[in-house]
């Protein structure tokens, strides 16, 4: 075993996981990194699957959740964990045999990292899901993740591995009105915690209509905008106004969320000829050239159309605007 071989506590909350849960636990039992415990937190299941899964391996500990919902279950698992490193896993997914060992090795090799995710292969899902998987798989280094932290959640939750001291410092999971994992990653970014992923697929990530992120408004587009606005208002937009690039539904919803957080939204930018020259939310809508004179405002690009991010990034770079200083992406 390598010199840095901490006990890894895998937090696996479940409610009625059925046969998928058994497959998930079996995939953890087959890891080539044996120094782990599997904390199976039963969130009031009634299908008997947690009890069956607990019998698969002596490293499984079956724990009751003190409340209802994933946040209570995750924090209960973390409180019971014995390991120096916390890992996440969902009942729907399959960990590849090298997953935990590869992620622990990255933590060992790079002490500056606090959170490590993984590249995934998608099982199921429609076109938007596949585009999201391609995007997250492309974010492997801390600067990549920090650059696009406001686009979407950059670490697939069931792949996360984190140093326990970092988790404690961040205050654990919060019951926020937006996704609990995105909330944790945004708090980590704001605290200067470096996040990365090793190269190579380490988890099969299932998408299906019954997934929590498909079934709850807490994981919808509006909730993500509320999360973005909450953290932008306390970080990059704490002392400067915003210009929102995108006067369509995505941009308008983000502008509303920013204004609800007390951010001054001074204008919109758009390329649609029927929008340019008009107003949205009582603010003028300008063409892209306005970005060149928007300072001291931060241009926040929020266009949900496929390919728009690449086009806006290329336009801004061609006109000498610096990403992270003059403009960022939030969609």
Buried (B, 14 or more C-beta within 10 A) or exposed (E): EEEEBBEBBBBBBBBBBBEBBBBBBBBBBEBEBEBBBBBBBBBEBEBEBBEBBBEBBEBBBBBEBEEEBBBBBBBBBBEBBEBBBBBBBBBBBBBBBBBBBBBBBBBBEEEEBBBBBBBBEBEEBEEEBEEBBEBBBEBBEBEBBBBBBBBBBBBBBBBBBBBBEBBEBBEBBEEBEBBBBBBBBBBBBBEEBBBBBBEEBBBBBBBEEEBBBEEEEBBBBBBBBBBBBBBBBEBBBEEEBBBBBBBBEBBBBBBBBBBEBEBEBEBBBBBEEEBBEEEBBEBBBBBBEBBEEBEEBBBBBBBBEEEBBEBBBEBBEEEEBEBEEBBBBBB
